[in-house]
Amino acid sequence: MNYCPFTRDAKGHLKCPDCHWIYKGKATAPRRNCPKSPDITEAAQRLGITIDDINHWSHALAKWKRAGYPVRTQAEVERIERECCRPCDQYVPDTGAWVGTLVKWITGTATYGRCKVCRCGVSTSRVAVANKLAMATEGCPEGKFEATA
């Protein structure tokens, strides 16, 4: 596990020269796993996802946490998946990647896919940590559905 090797930029913010993540706090640098770390890159490749996927997902989780973990109803999750995601040309059904199989097993859902635009996993599951549609803080980057929290 490799941590970001922070240095101060011209504005006094701490910045990782490898992944370019900026910490704007005034305290000492946080211990943060650098996504450019070979350990993380190798793990992501085994899961069939990219470092950008992990970064996007972690930002979505942080926003969801700050809002107090709001979730959509099961009916709303199913409606969005059926009416907005599946018909979209940016939707990619699960191709048998390890991460899709794991998500289907954990959430108990038969469907799992990914959005090519935002790279998020989408399904009919209400397990929000594995499904963008269940997080009420998330919307579609193409404008097909809005965040409700």
N, C-alpha and C positions, 0 to 999 in steps of 0.2 A: 504494500500500500504506500503510495507516494503522496505527500502533501504539497500543496501549491507553495512554491518558493517566492513569497510576496516581496515586492519592493515598493517604495513610495513613488507615486507619479508627481507631476508638477503641481497638481491640486492638493497634494498631501494624502490622497487616497492610496490604499494598498492595492496593488495590481499584480496578478500572476503573469509573468512573461510567457508562460507556456500556453495557458488556456484563455488568457486575457480577462478573467473574472475580476471584477473590481469590488473591493470591500470599502464602503464609505464610512464605516464607523471610526471613531477616534481611538478606540482601545487597541490593544495588540492584535496582531493578525490571528484570525480563527484557524483552527486545525481543519482544513478542508481537503478532501480527496480530490486531487487534480484529475479532471477527465482526460487529460492527455497522458496520464500515467499508463505505462504498458500493462500493468495489472488489470486496470479497469477496461482498457481497450480489448484485451484478450477475453475477459469475461463477457463483454458485450457481444463480441463476435460469436462466442459459443451460444449465446441466447438468440442470435439472429437479429440483433438490433444494432443501432449505431450510437456513438457517443452523443450525437445531437438528439437522438430519441430520449436518452437518459436525461440530458439537460432540460429538454422541454417538459418531460414528465415531472422532474423535480420542481420546476418552477410552478407547474400547475398544482402540485401537492402543497407547496408553500402558500400559494394564493388561497387554496381551499382551507388550509389550516387557519390562516389569518381571518377568514370569514366565519370561522366556527364550525367547519365541516358540514355545510348544508348539502342535502341530497335531494334529488328529484324523486317523485313517486315512481313506482314500478310501471304504472300505466304510461307515464310521460316518457320514461326511458325506452319502453317498447315502441311508442309512437315515433319518437325521434329516429330510432334505429331503422324502423320500417319505412317511414316516409321521407326522411332526410338523408340518411347514410347509405342504405343499400342501393337506392336508385342512382346515387351520385357516381359520376365517372372517376372520382378520386378515391372511392372506396375499394380496398383490396381485401377480398376474403382471406381467411387464414390459409396459408400455404403449407401448413404442417410444421412450421418452425417450432422449436422447442418452447419459446415463450408463449405462443398461442395455445399449445397443448397444456402447458402449466396453468394458464389463466382459465381455460375451460374446465380443468380439473378442480381448481380452487373455488371457482365461482359456481360450478354446477350448471353452466349454460352450454348449450349446444352450438351457439354461434359466436364467432369472434372474428373481427376484421381490423383493418388499420386504415387510417386516413393518410393519403399521400401528401396532403398539404401540411397538416399539423403533426403528423406522424404518431398520433395517439391511437391507443387501442380502444375499440368500441365494441360493445356487445349489449345483450339485453339484461345483463346482470346488474344488481343494485350494489355490488361490492365496488365502491367508488375508487378505491386505490388502484384497481385494475381496469377501470372503465370510465373514460372521459364523460360519457353521457350521463352517468349517475351523479357527477359533481355539478351541483347547481351553479358553481362559479365559472364553468366553462361554456363557451359558445363555439359556433362553427366559424372558421376563418373565411369561409365562402359566404357567410351570412344566412345560412339555411335554418339556423336556430340560434337563439340568444341565451346568454347567461341569465339566470333568474335570481341570482343572489349577489 
